[in-house]
Amino acid sequence: MKNDPIILKPDPVDAEDFDVTAQALDRGQRARLIRKTRTTLGLSQTEFASRFHVPVGTLRDWEQARATAPDFAVAYVKVIAQHPDIVAKAVA
């Protein structure tokens, strides 16, 4: 990904800041959506993973932006956010 275009330059007054690519920004936004959905439901990572049948390690990687959540996972989380009880019942 060395050739990905930079869409956000580092803050010149912050020595620890860095360039951000479009891919990294997308990964971060997906991570935020997943984490916010889980915390809004008041669930720990383990509880969310168990309730919605997502491997907890995968959930952690997505939330910490170590891996990019695929499109289907983002769609699944959006449905969970709107109808958590129905989804939990459907996957039980």
PAKOL-567878 format. One record per atom (N, C-alpha, C, O, CB): residue number from 1; atom name; chain; x, y, z. Coordinates in nm, 2 decimals. Glycine has a CB too. Layout:
N
SITE | num | atomo | cadena | x | y | z
SITE | NUM | CA | A | X | Y | Z
...
# end
This chain:
92
SITE | num | atomo | cadena | x | y | z
SITE | 1 | N | A | 0.08 | -0.12 | 0.00
SITE | 1 | CA | A | 0.00 | 0.00 | 0.00
SITE | 1 | C | A | 0.09 | 0.13 | 0.00
SITE | 1 | O | A | 0.04 | 0.24 | 0.03
SITE | 1 | CB | A | -0.09 | 0.00 | 0.12
SITE | 2 | N | A | 0.21 | 0.11 | -0.03
SITE | 2 | CA | A | 0.30 | 0.23 | -0.04
SITE | 2 | C | A | 0.26 | 0.33 | -0.14
SITE | 2 | O | A | 0.29 | 0.45 | -0.12
SITE | 2 | CB | A | 0.44 | 0.18 | -0.07
SITE | 3 | N | A | 0.19 | 0.29 | -0.24
SITE | 3 | CA | A | 0.15 | 0.39 | -0.34
SITE | 3 | C | A | 0.01 | 0.44 | -0.33
SITE | 3 | O | A | -0.04 | 0.52 | -0.41
SITE | 3 | CB | A | 0.16 | 0.32 | -0.48
SITE | 4 | N | A | -0.06 | 0.41 | -0.22
SITE | 4 | CA | A | -0.19 | 0.47 | -0.19
SITE | 4 | C | A | -0.18 | 0.62 | -0.18
SITE | 4 | O | A | -0.09 | 0.67 | -0.12
SITE | 4 | CB | A | -0.26 | 0.40 | -0.07
SITE | 5 | N | A | -0.27 | 0.69 | -0.24
SITE | 5 | CA | A | -0.27 | 0.84 | -0.22
SITE | 5 | C | A | -0.29 | 0.88 | -0.08
SITE | 5 | O | A | -0.37 | 0.82 | -0.01
SITE | 5 | CB | A | -0.37 | 0.90 | -0.32
SITE | 6 | N | A | -0.22 | 0.98 | -0.04
SITE | 6 | CA | A | -0.23 | 1.04 | 0.09
SITE | 6 | C | A | -0.35 | 1.14 | 0.09
SITE | 6 | O | A | -0.35 | 1.23 | 0.00
SITE | 6 | CB | A | -0.10 | 1.11 | 0.14
SITE | 7 | N | A | -0.45 | 1.12 | 0.18
SITE | 7 | CA | A | -0.56 | 1.21 | 0.18
SITE | 7 | C | A | -0.56 | 1.30 | 0.30
SITE | 7 | O | A | -0.63 | 1.40 | 0.30
SITE | 7 | CB | A | -0.69 | 1.13 | 0.17
SITE | 8 | N | A | -0.47 | 1.27 | 0.39
SITE | 8 | CA | A | -0.46 | 1.35 | 0.51
SITE | 8 | C | A | -0.31 | 1.36 | 0.55
SITE | 8 | O | A | -0.25 | 1.26 | 0.59
SITE | 8 | CB | A | -0.55 | 1.30 | 0.63
SITE | 9 | N | A | -0.26 | 1.48 | 0.54
SITE | 9 | CA | A | -0.12 | 1.50 | 0.57
SITE | 9 | C | A | -0.10 | 1.51 | 0.72
SITE | 9 | O | A | -0.19 | 1.54 | 0.79
SITE | 9 | CB | A | -0.06 | 1.63 | 0.50
SITE | 10 | N | A | 0.02 | 1.48 | 0.77
SITE | 10 | CA | A | 0.04 | 1.48 | 0.92
SITE | 10 | C | A | 0.04 | 1.63 | 0.97
SITE | 10 | O | A | 0.07 | 1.72 | 0.89
SITE | 10 | CB | A | 0.18 | 1.42 | 0.95
SITE | 11 | N | A | 0.00 | 1.64 | 1.09
SITE | 11 | CA | A | 0.01 | 1.77 | 1.16
SITE | 11 | C | A | 0.15 | 1.81 | 1.17
SITE | 11 | O | A | 0.23 | 1.74 | 1.24
SITE | 11 | CB | A | -0.07 | 1.77 | 1.29
SITE | 12 | N | A | 0.20 | 1.93 | 1.12
SITE | 12 | CA | A | 0.34 | 1.96 | 1.13
SITE | 12 | C | A | 0.39 | 1.99 | 1.27
SITE | 12 | O | A | 0.51 | 1.99 | 1.29
SITE | 12 | CB | A | 0.36 | 2.08 | 1.04
SITE | 13 | N | A | 0.30 | 2.02 | 1.36
SITE | 13 | CA | A | 0.34 | 2.05 | 1.50
SITE | 13 | C | A | 0.34 | 1.92 | 1.59
SITE | 13 | O | A | 0.38 | 1.93 | 1.70
SITE | 13 | CB | A | 0.26 | 2.16 | 1.56
SITE | 14 | N | A | 0.29 | 1.81 | 1.53
SITE | 14 | CA | A | 0.29 | 1.69 | 1.61
SITE | 14 | C | A | 0.39 | 1.59 | 1.55
SITE | 14 | O | A | 0.37 | 1.53 | 1.44
SITE | 14 | CB | A | 0.14 | 1.63 | 1.60
SITE | 15 | N | A | 0.50 | 1.57 | 1.62
SITE | 15 | CA | A | 0.61 | 1.49 | 1.57
SITE | 15 | C | A | 0.57 | 1.34 | 1.55
SITE | 15 | O | A | 0.63 | 1.26 | 1.48
SITE | 15 | CB | A | 0.73 | 1.50 | 1.66
SITE | 16 | N | A | 0.46 | 1.30 | 1.62
SITE | 16 | CA | A | 0.42 | 1.16 | 1.62
SITE | 16 | C | A | 0.30 | 1.14 | 1.52
SITE | 16 | O | A | 0.26 | 1.02 | 1.50
SITE | 16 | CB | A | 0.37 | 1.11 | 1.75
SITE | 17 | N | A | 0.25 | 1.24 | 1.45
SITE | 17 | CA | A | 0.15 | 1.23 | 1.36
SITE | 17 | C | A | 0.20 | 1.17 | 1.23
SITE | 17 | O | A | 0.32 | 1.17 | 1.21
SITE | 17 | CB | A | 0.08 | 1.36 | 1.33
SITE | 18 | N | A | 0.11 | 1.12 | 1.14
SITE | 18 | CA | A | 0.16 | 1.05 | 1.02
SITE | 18 | C | A | 0.06 | 1.07 | 0.91
SITE | 18 | O | A | -0.06 | 1.11 | 0.93
SITE | 18 | CB | A | 0.18 | 0.90 | 1.04
SITE | 19 | N | A | 0.10 | 1.05 | 0.78
SITE | 19 | CA | A | 0.01 | 1.05 | 0.67
SITE | 19 | C | A | -0.10 | 0.95 | 0.68
SITE | 19 | O | A | -0.08 | 0.84 | 0.74
SITE | 19 | CB | A | 0.09 | 1.03 | 0.53
SITE | 20 | N | A | -0.22 | 0.98 | 0.62
SITE | 20 | CA | A | -0.33 | 0.89 | 0.63
SITE | 20 | C | A | -0.37 | 0.86 | 0.48
SITE | 20 | O | A | -0.40 | 0.96 | 0.41
SITE | 20 | CB | A | -0.45 | 0.94 | 0.71
SITE | 21 | N | A | -0.38 | 0.74 | 0.44
SITE | 21 | CA | A | -0.43 | 0.70 | 0.31
SITE | 21 | C | A | -0.58 | 0.69 | 0.31
SITE | 21 | O | A | -0.64 | 0.68 | 0.42
SITE | 21 | CB | A | -0.36 | 0.57 | 0.26
SITE | 22 | N | A | -0.64 | 0.68 | 0.20
SITE | 22 | CA | A | -0.79 | 0.66 | 0.19
SITE | 22 | C | A | -0.83 | 0.53 | 0.25
SITE | 22 | O | A | -0.93 | 0.52 | 0.31
SITE | 22 | CB | A | -0.84 | 0.67 | 0.04
SITE | 23 | N | A | -0.74 | 0.43 | 0.22
SITE | 23 | CA | A | -0.77 | 0.29 | 0.27
SITE | 23 | C | A | -0.77 | 0.29 | 0.43
SITE | 23 | O | A | -0.85 | 0.23 | 0.49
SITE | 23 | CB | A | -0.67 | 0.19 | 0.22
SITE | 24 | N | A | -0.67 | 0.36 | 0.48
SITE | 24 | CA | A | -0.66 | 0.37 | 0.63
SITE | 24 | C | A | -0.77 | 0.44 | 0.69
SITE | 24 | O | A | -0.83 | 0.41 | 0.80
SITE | 24 | CB | A | -0.52 | 0.43 | 0.67
SITE | 25 | N | A | -0.82 | 0.55 | 0.63
SITE | 25 | CA | A | -0.93 | 0.63 | 0.68
SITE | 25 | C | A | -1.06 | 0.54 | 0.67
SITE | 25 | O | A | -1.14 | 0.55 | 0.77
SITE | 25 | CB | A | -0.95 | 0.76 | 0.59
SITE | 26 | N | A | -1.08 | 0.47 | 0.57
SITE | 26 | CA | A | -1.19 | 0.38 | 0.55
SITE | 26 | C | A | -1.19 | 0.28 | 0.66
SITE | 26 | O | A | -1.29 | 0.25 | 0.73
SITE | 26 | CB | A | -1.20 | 0.32 | 0.41
SITE | 27 | N | A | -1.08 | 0.22 | 0.69
SITE | 27 | CA | A | -1.06 | 0.11 | 0.79
SITE | 27 | C | A | -1.10 | 0.17 | 0.93
SITE | 27 | O | A | -1.16 | 0.11 | 1.01
SITE | 27 | CB | A | -0.92 | 0.06 | 0.79
SITE | 28 | N | A | -1.05 | 0.29 | 0.95
SITE | 28 | CA | A | -1.08 | 0.36 | 1.08
SITE | 28 | C | A | -1.22 | 0.39 | 1.10
SITE | 28 | O | A | -1.28 | 0.38 | 1.21
SITE | 28 | CB | A | -1.00 | 0.49 | 1.09
SITE | 29 | N | A | -1.29 | 0.44 | 0.99
SITE | 29 | CA | A | -1.43 | 0.47 | 1.00
SITE | 29 | C | A | -1.52 | 0.34 | 1.02
SITE | 29 | O | A | -1.61 | 0.34 | 1.10
SITE | 29 | CB | A | -1.48 | 0.54 | 0.87
SITE | 30 | N | A | -1.48 | 0.23 | 0.96
SITE | 30 | CA | A | -1.55 | 0.10 | 0.98
SITE | 30 | C | A | -1.52 | 0.06 | 1.13
SITE | 30 | O | A | -1.62 | 0.01 | 1.19
SITE | 30 | CB | A | -1.49 | 0.00 | 0.89
SITE | 31 | N | A | -1.40 | 0.08 | 1.18
SITE | 31 | CA | A | -1.37 | 0.04 | 1.32
SITE | 31 | C | A | -1.46 | 0.12 | 1.41
SITE | 31 | O | A | -1.51 | 0.06 | 1.51
SITE | 31 | CB | A | -1.22 | 0.06 | 1.35
SITE | 32 | N | A | -1.47 | 0.25 | 1.39
SITE | 32 | CA | A | -1.55 | 0.33 | 1.47
SITE | 32 | C | A | -1.70 | 0.29 | 1.47
SITE | 32 | O | A | -1.76 | 0.29 | 1.58
SITE | 32 | CB | A | -1.54 | 0.48 | 1.43
SITE | 33 | N | A | -1.75 | 0.26 | 1.36
SITE | 33 | CA | A | -1.89 | 0.22 | 1.35
SITE | 33 | C | A | -1.92 | 0.10 | 1.43
SITE | 33 | O | A | -2.01 | 0.09 | 1.50
SITE | 33 | CB | A | -1.93 | 0.20 | 1.20
SITE | 34 | N | A | -1.83 | 0.00 | 1.42
SITE | 34 | CA | A | -1.85 | -0.13 | 1.49
SITE | 34 | C | A | -1.83 | -0.11 | 1.64
SITE | 34 | O | A | -1.92 | -0.15 | 1.72
SITE | 34 | CB | A | -1.74 | -0.23 | 1.44
SITE | 35 | N | A | -1.73 | -0.03 | 1.68
SITE | 35 | CA | A | -1.71 | -0.01 | 1.83
SITE | 35 | C | A | -1.83 | 0.07 | 1.88
SITE | 35 | O | A | -1.87 | 0.04 | 1.99
SITE | 35 | CB | A | -1.58 | 0.07 | 1.85
SITE | 36 | N | A | -1.87 | 0.17 | 1.81
SITE | 36 | CA | A | -1.98 | 0.26 | 1.86
SITE | 36 | C | A | -2.11 | 0.18 | 1.87
SITE | 36 | O | A | -2.19 | 0.19 | 1.97
SITE | 36 | CB | A | -2.00 | 0.38 | 1.77
SITE | 37 | N | A | -2.14 | 0.09 | 1.77
SITE | 37 | CA | A | -2.26 | 0.01 | 1.78
SITE | 37 | C | A | -2.25 | -0.08 | 1.90
SITE | 37 | O | A | -2.35 | -0.09 | 1.98
SITE | 37 | CB | A | -2.27 | -0.08 | 1.65
SITE | 38 | N | A | -2.14 | -0.15 | 1.93
SITE | 38 | CA | A | -2.12 | -0.24 | 2.04
SITE | 38 | C | A | -2.14 | -0.16 | 2.17
SITE | 38 | O | A | -2.22 | -0.21 | 2.26
SITE | 38 | CB | A | -1.99 | -0.30 | 2.04
SITE | 39 | N | A | -2.08 | -0.05 | 2.19
SITE | 39 | CA | A | -2.08 | 0.03 | 2.31
SITE | 39 | C | A | -2.22 | 0.09 | 2.33
SITE | 39 | O | A | -2.27 | 0.10 | 2.45
SITE | 39 | CB | A | -1.98 | 0.14 | 2.31
SITE | 40 | N | A | -2.29 | 0.13 | 2.23
SITE | 40 | CA | A | -2.43 | 0.18 | 2.24
SITE | 40 | C | A | -2.52 | 0.07 | 2.29
SITE | 40 | O | A | -2.61 | 0.10 | 2.37
SITE | 40 | CB | A | -2.48 | 0.23 | 2.10
SITE | 41 | N | A | -2.49 | -0.05 | 2.25
SITE | 41 | CA | A | -2.57 | -0.16 | 2.30
SITE | 41 | C | A | -2.53 | -0.20 | 2.45
SITE | 41 | O | A | -2.60 | -0.28 | 2.51
SITE | 41 | CB | A | -2.56 | -0.28 | 2.21
SITE | 42 | N | A | -2.42 | -0.14 | 2.50
SITE | 42 | CA | A | -2.38 | -0.17 | 2.63
SITE | 42 | C | A | -2.32 | -0.31 | 2.65
SITE | 42 | O | A | -2.32 | -0.37 | 2.75
SITE | 42 | CB | A | -2.49 | -0.16 | 2.73
SITE | 43 | N | A | -2.26 | -0.36 | 2.54
SITE | 43 | CA | A | -2.20 | -0.49 | 2.54
SITE | 43 | C | A | -2.05 | -0.49 | 2.54
SITE | 43 | O | A | -1.99 | -0.40 | 2.47
SITE | 43 | CB | A | -2.25 | -0.57 | 2.42
SITE | 44 | N | A | -1.98 | -0.58 | 2.61
SITE | 44 | CA | A | -1.84 | -0.60 | 2.60
SITE | 44 | C | A | -1.81 | -0.66 | 2.46
SITE | 44 | O | A | -1.90 | -0.71 | 2.40
SITE | 44 | CB | A | -1.78 | -0.68 | 2.72
SITE | 45 | N | A | -1.68 | -0.66 | 2.43
SITE | 45 | CA | A | -1.65 | -0.73 | 2.30
SITE | 45 | C | A | -1.69 | -0.88 | 2.31
SITE | 45 | O | A | -1.74 | -0.93 | 2.21
SITE | 45 | CB | A | -1.50 | -0.72 | 2.27
SITE | 46 | N | A | -1.66 | -0.94 | 2.42
SITE | 46 | CA | A | -1.70 | -1.09 | 2.44
SITE | 46 | C | A | -1.85 | -1.11 | 2.43
SITE | 46 | O | A | -1.89 | -1.20 | 2.36
SITE | 46 | CB | A | -1.64 | -1.14 | 2.57
SITE | 47 | N | A | -1.92 | -1.02 | 2.49
SITE | 47 | CA | A | -2.07 | -1.03 | 2.49
SITE | 47 | C | A | -2.12 | -1.01 | 2.35
SITE | 47 | O | A | -2.21 | -1.09 | 2.30
SITE | 47 | CB | A | -2.14 | -0.93 | 2.58
SITE | 48 | N | A | -2.08 | -0.91 | 2.28
SITE | 48 | CA | A | -2.12 | -0.88 | 2.14
SITE | 48 | C | A | -2.09 | -1.00 | 2.05
SITE | 48 | O | A | -2.17 | -1.04 | 1.97
SITE | 48 | CB | A | -2.05 | -0.75 | 2.09
SITE | 49 | N | A | -1.96 | -1.04 | 2.06
SITE | 49 | CA | A | -1.92 | -1.15 | 1.98
SITE | 49 | C | A | -2.00 | -1.28 | 2.00
SITE | 49 | O | A | -2.04 | -1.34 | 1.90
SITE | 49 | CB | A | -1.77 | -1.18 | 2.00
SITE | 50 | N | A | -2.03 | -1.31 | 2.12
SITE | 50 | CA | A | -2.11 | -1.43 | 2.15
SITE | 50 | C | A | -2.26 | -1.41 | 2.10
SITE | 50 | O | A | -2.31 | -1.50 | 2.04
SITE | 50 | CB | A | -2.11 | -1.45 | 2.30
SITE | 51 | N | A | -2.31 | -1.29 | 2.13
SITE | 51 | CA | A | -2.45 | -1.27 | 2.10
SITE | 51 | C | A | -2.48 | -1.27 | 1.95
SITE | 51 | O | A | -2.58 | -1.32 | 1.90
SITE | 51 | CB | A | -2.50 | -1.14 | 2.15
SITE | 52 | N | A | -2.38 | -1.22 | 1.87
SITE | 52 | CA | A | -2.40 | -1.20 | 1.73
SITE | 52 | C | A | -2.32 | -1.30 | 1.64
SITE | 52 | O | A | -2.30 | -1.28 | 1.52
SITE | 52 | CB | A | -2.38 | -1.06 | 1.68
SITE | 53 | N | A | -2.25 | -1.40 | 1.71
SITE | 53 | CA | A | -2.18 | -1.50 | 1.64
SITE | 53 | C | A | -2.06 | -1.45 | 1.55
SITE | 53 | O | A | -2.05 | -1.48 | 1.43
SITE | 53 | CB | A | -2.27 | -1.59 | 1.56
SITE | 54 | N | A | -1.99 | -1.36 | 1.61
SITE | 54 | CA | A | -1.87 | -1.30 | 1.54
SITE | 54 | C | A | -1.75 | -1.35 | 1.63
SITE | 54 | O | A | -1.75 | -1.33 | 1.75
SITE | 54 | CB | A | -1.87 | -1.14 | 1.53
SITE | 55 | N | A | -1.64 | -1.41 | 1.57
SITE | 55 | CA | A | -1.53 | -1.44 | 1.65
SITE | 55 | C | A | -1.47 | -1.32 | 1.72
SITE | 55 | O | A | -1.45 | -1.22 | 1.66
SITE | 55 | CB | A | -1.42 | -1.51 | 1.56
SITE | 56 | N | A | -1.45 | -1.33 | 1.85
SITE | 56 | CA | A | -1.41 | -1.22 | 1.93
SITE | 56 | C | A | -1.27 | -1.16 | 1.88
SITE | 56 | O | A | -1.25 | -1.04 | 1.89
SITE | 56 | CB | A | -1.39 | -1.26 | 2.08
SITE | 57 | N | A | -1.18 | -1.24 | 1.84
SITE | 57 | CA | A | -1.05 | -1.20 | 1.78
SITE | 57 | C | A | -1.07 | -1.11 | 1.66
SITE | 57 | O | A | -1.01 | -1.01 | 1.64
SITE | 57 | CB | A | -0.96 | -1.31 | 1.75
SITE | 58 | N | A | -1.17 | -1.15 | 1.57
SITE | 58 | CA | A | -1.20 | -1.08 | 1.45
SITE | 58 | C | A | -1.26 | -0.95 | 1.49
SITE | 58 | O | A | -1.22 | -0.84 | 1.44
SITE | 58 | CB | A | -1.30 | -1.16 | 1.36
SITE | 59 | N | A | -1.35 | -0.95 | 1.59
SITE | 59 | CA | A | -1.41 | -0.82 | 1.63
SITE | 59 | C | A | -1.31 | -0.73 | 1.69
SITE | 59 | O | A | -1.31 | -0.61 | 1.65
SITE | 59 | CB | A | -1.52 | -0.85 | 1.74
SITE | 60 | N | A | -1.22 | -0.78 | 1.77
SITE | 60 | CA | A | -1.11 | -0.69 | 1.82
SITE | 60 | C | A | -1.03 | -0.63 | 1.71
SITE | 60 | O | A | -0.99 | -0.51 | 1.71
SITE | 60 | CB | A | -1.02 | -0.77 | 1.92
SITE | 61 | N | A | -0.99 | -0.71 | 1.61
SITE | 61 | CA | A | -0.91 | -0.66 | 1.50
SITE | 61 | C | A | -0.98 | -0.56 | 1.42
SITE | 61 | O | A | -0.92 | -0.46 | 1.38
SITE | 61 | CB | A | -0.87 | -0.78 | 1.40
SITE | 62 | N | A | -1.11 | -0.57 | 1.40
SITE | 62 | CA | A | -1.19 | -0.47 | 1.33
SITE | 62 | C | A | -1.20 | -0.35 | 1.41
SITE | 62 | O | A | -1.18 | -0.24 | 1.36
SITE | 62 | CB | A | -1.33 | -0.53 | 1.30
SITE | 63 | N | A | -1.23 | -0.36 | 1.54
SITE | 63 | CA | A | -1.25 | -0.24 | 1.63
SITE | 63 | C | A | -1.12 | -0.16 | 1.64
SITE | 63 | O | A | -1.12 | -0.04 | 1.66
SITE | 63 | CB | A | -1.30 | -0.28 | 1.76
SITE | 64 | N | A | -1.01 | -0.23 | 1.64
SITE | 64 | CA | A | -0.88 | -0.16 | 1.66
SITE | 64 | C | A | -0.81 | -0.13 | 1.53
SITE | 64 | O | A | -0.70 | -0.09 | 1.52
SITE | 64 | CB | A | -0.78 | -0.25 | 1.74
SITE | 65 | N | A | -0.89 | -0.15 | 1.42
SITE | 65 | CA | A | -0.85 | -0.12 | 1.28
SITE | 65 | C | A | -0.72 | -0.19 | 1.24
SITE | 65 | O | A | -0.64 | -0.14 | 1.16
SITE | 65 | CB | A | -0.82 | 0.03 | 1.27
SITE | 66 | N | A | -0.70 | -0.31 | 1.30
SITE | 66 | CA | A | -0.58 | -0.39 | 1.26
SITE | 66 | C | A | -0.62 | -0.46 | 1.13
SITE | 66 | O | A | -0.53 | -0.50 | 1.06
SITE | 66 | CB | A | -0.54 | -0.49 | 1.37
SITE | 67 | N | A | -0.75 | -0.48 | 1.11
SITE | 67 | CA | A | -0.80 | -0.54 | 0.99
SITE | 67 | C | A | -0.92 | -0.46 | 0.94
SITE | 67 | O | A | -0.99 | -0.40 | 1.03
SITE | 67 | CB | A | -0.83 | -0.69 | 1.01
SITE | 68 | N | A | -0.94 | -0.46 | 0.82
SITE | 68 | CA | A | -1.06 | -0.39 | 0.76
SITE | 68 | C | A | -1.18 | -0.48 | 0.76
SITE | 68 | O | A | -1.17 | -0.59 | 0.70
SITE | 68 | CB | A | -1.03 | -0.33 | 0.62
SITE | 69 | N | A | -1.28 | -0.44 | 0.83
SITE | 69 | CA | A | -1.41 | -0.52 | 0.83
SITE | 69 | C | A | -1.46 | -0.52 | 0.68
SITE | 69 | O | A | -1.47 | -0.41 | 0.62
SITE | 69 | CB | A | -1.51 | -0.46 | 0.93
SITE | 70 | N | A | -1.49 | -0.63 | 0.63
SITE | 70 | CA | A | -1.55 | -0.64 | 0.50
SITE | 70 | C | A | -1.69 | -0.58 | 0.49
SITE | 70 | O | A | -1.75 | -0.55 | 0.59
SITE | 70 | CB | A | -1.55 | -0.79 | 0.45
SITE | 71 | N | A | -1.73 | -0.55 | 0.36
SITE | 71 | CA | A | -1.86 | -0.48 | 0.34
SITE | 71 | C | A | -1.97 | -0.56 | 0.41
SITE | 71 | O | A | -2.06 | -0.50 | 0.47
SITE | 71 | CB | A | -1.88 | -0.47 | 0.19
SITE | 72 | N | A | -1.97 | -0.69 | 0.40
SITE | 72 | CA | A | -2.08 | -0.77 | 0.46
SITE | 72 | C | A | -2.09 | -0.75 | 0.61
SITE | 72 | O | A | -2.20 | -0.75 | 0.66
SITE | 72 | CB | A | -2.07 | -0.91 | 0.42
SITE | 73 | N | A | -1.97 | -0.74 | 0.67
SITE | 73 | CA | A | -1.97 | -0.72 | 0.82
SITE | 73 | C | A | -2.02 | -0.58 | 0.86
SITE | 73 | O | A | -2.09 | -0.57 | 0.96
SITE | 73 | CB | A | -1.83 | -0.74 | 0.87
SITE | 74 | N | A | -1.99 | -0.48 | 0.78
SITE | 74 | CA | A | -2.04 | -0.35 | 0.80
SITE | 74 | C | A | -2.19 | -0.35 | 0.79
SITE | 74 | O | A | -2.26 | -0.29 | 0.87
SITE | 74 | CB | A | -1.97 | -0.24 | 0.71
SITE | 75 | N | A | -2.24 | -0.41 | 0.69
SITE | 75 | CA | A | -2.39 | -0.42 | 0.67
SITE | 75 | C | A | -2.45 | -0.49 | 0.78
SITE | 75 | O | A | -2.55 | -0.45 | 0.83
SITE | 75 | CB | A | -2.42 | -0.49 | 0.53
SITE | 76 | N | A | -2.39 | -0.60 | 0.83
SITE | 76 | CA | A | -2.44 | -0.68 | 0.94
SITE | 76 | C | A | -2.45 | -0.59 | 1.07
SITE | 76 | O | A | -2.55 | -0.60 | 1.14
SITE | 76 | CB | A | -2.35 | -0.80 | 0.97
SITE | 77 | N | A | -2.34 | -0.52 | 1.09
SITE | 77 | CA | A | -2.34 | -0.43 | 1.21
SITE | 77 | C | A | -2.44 | -0.32 | 1.20
SITE | 77 | O | A | -2.51 | -0.29 | 1.30
SITE | 77 | CB | A | -2.20 | -0.37 | 1.23
SITE | 78 | N | A | -2.47 | -0.27 | 1.09
SITE | 78 | CA | A | -2.57 | -0.17 | 1.07
SITE | 78 | C | A | -2.71 | -0.23 | 1.10
SITE | 78 | O | A | -2.79 | -0.16 | 1.16
SITE | 78 | CB | A | -2.57 | -0.11 | 0.93
SITE | 79 | N | A | -2.73 | -0.35 | 1.06
SITE | 79 | CA | A | -2.86 | -0.41 | 1.09
SITE | 79 | C | A | -2.87 | -0.44 | 1.24
SITE | 79 | O | A | -2.98 | -0.42 | 1.30
SITE | 79 | CB | A | -2.88 | -0.55 | 1.01
SITE | 80 | N | A | -2.76 | -0.49 | 1.30
SITE | 80 | CA | A | -2.76 | -0.51 | 1.45
SITE | 80 | C | A | -2.79 | -0.38 | 1.52
SITE | 80 | O | A | -2.87 | -0.38 | 1.61
SITE | 80 | CB | A | -2.62 | -0.56 | 1.49
SITE | 81 | N | A | -2.74 | -0.27 | 1.47
SITE | 81 | CA | A | -2.76 | -0.14 | 1.54
SITE | 81 | C | A | -2.91 | -0.10 | 1.53
SITE | 81 | O | A | -2.96 | -0.04 | 1.63
SITE | 81 | CB | A | -2.68 | -0.03 | 1.47
SITE | 82 | N | A | -2.98 | -0.14 | 1.43
SITE | 82 | CA | A | -3.12 | -0.10 | 1.41
SITE | 82 | C | A | -3.21 | -0.20 | 1.48
SITE | 82 | O | A | -3.32 | -0.17 | 1.53
SITE | 82 | CB | A | -3.15 | -0.09 | 1.27
SITE | 83 | N | A | -3.17 | -0.33 | 1.48
SITE | 83 | CA | A | -3.26 | -0.44 | 1.53
SITE | 83 | C | A | -3.18 | -0.54 | 1.61
SITE | 83 | O | A | -3.18 | -0.66 | 1.57
SITE | 83 | CB | A | -3.33 | -0.50 | 1.41
SITE | 84 | N | A | -3.12 | -0.50 | 1.72
SITE | 84 | CA | A | -3.03 | -0.60 | 1.79
SITE | 84 | C | A | -3.11 | -0.73 | 1.84
SITE | 84 | O | A | -3.05 | -0.84 | 1.83
SITE | 84 | CB | A | -2.97 | -0.53 | 1.91
SITE | 85 | N | A | -3.23 | -0.71 | 1.89
SITE | 85 | CA | A | -3.30 | -0.83 | 1.94
SITE | 85 | C | A | -3.34 | -0.92 | 1.83
SITE | 85 | O | A | -3.33 | -1.04 | 1.85
SITE | 85 | CB | A | -3.42 | -0.78 | 2.02
SITE | 86 | N | A | -3.38 | -0.87 | 1.72
SITE | 86 | CA | A | -3.43 | -0.95 | 1.61
SITE | 86 | C | A | -3.31 | -1.03 | 1.55
SITE | 86 | O | A | -3.32 | -1.15 | 1.53
SITE | 86 | CB | A | -3.49 | -0.87 | 1.50
SITE | 87 | N | A | -3.19 | -0.96 | 1.54
SITE | 87 | CA | A | -3.07 | -1.03 | 1.49
SITE | 87 | C | A | -3.03 | -1.14 | 1.59
SITE | 87 | O | A | -3.00 | -1.25 | 1.55
SITE | 87 | CB | A | -2.96 | -0.93 | 1.47
SITE | 88 | N | A | -3.02 | -1.10 | 1.72
SITE | 88 | CA | A | -2.98 | -1.20 | 1.82
SITE | 88 | C | A | -3.07 | -1.33 | 1.81
SITE | 88 | O | A | -3.03 | -1.44 | 1.82
SITE | 88 | CB | A | -2.98 | -1.14 | 1.96
SITE | 89 | N | A | -3.20 | -1.30 | 1.80
SITE | 89 | CA | A | -3.30 | -1.42 | 1.79
SITE | 89 | C | A | -3.27 | -1.50 | 1.66
SITE | 89 | O | A | -3.28 | -1.62 | 1.67
SITE | 89 | CB | A | -3.44 | -1.36 | 1.80
SITE | 90 | N | A | -3.25 | -1.43 | 1.55
SITE | 90 | CA | A | -3.23 | -1.50 | 1.42
SITE | 90 | C | A | -3.10 | -1.59 | 1.42
SITE | 90 | O | A | -3.10 | -1.69 | 1.36
SITE | 90 | CB | A | -3.22 | -1.40 | 1.31
SITE | 91 | N | A | -3.00 | -1.55 | 1.49
SITE | 91 | CA | A | -2.88 | -1.62 | 1.49
SITE | 91 | C | A | -2.87 | -1.72 | 1.61
SITE | 91 | O | A | -2.77 | -1.79 | 1.62
SITE | 91 | CB | A | -2.76 | -1.53 | 1.49
SITE | 92 | N | A | -2.97 | -1.72 | 1.70
SITE | 92 | CA | A | -2.96 | -1.81 | 1.81
SITE | 92 | C | A | -2.99 | -1.96 | 1.77
SITE | 92 | O | A | -2.99 | -2.05 | 1.86
SITE | 92 | CB | A | -3.07 | -1.77 | 1.91
# end
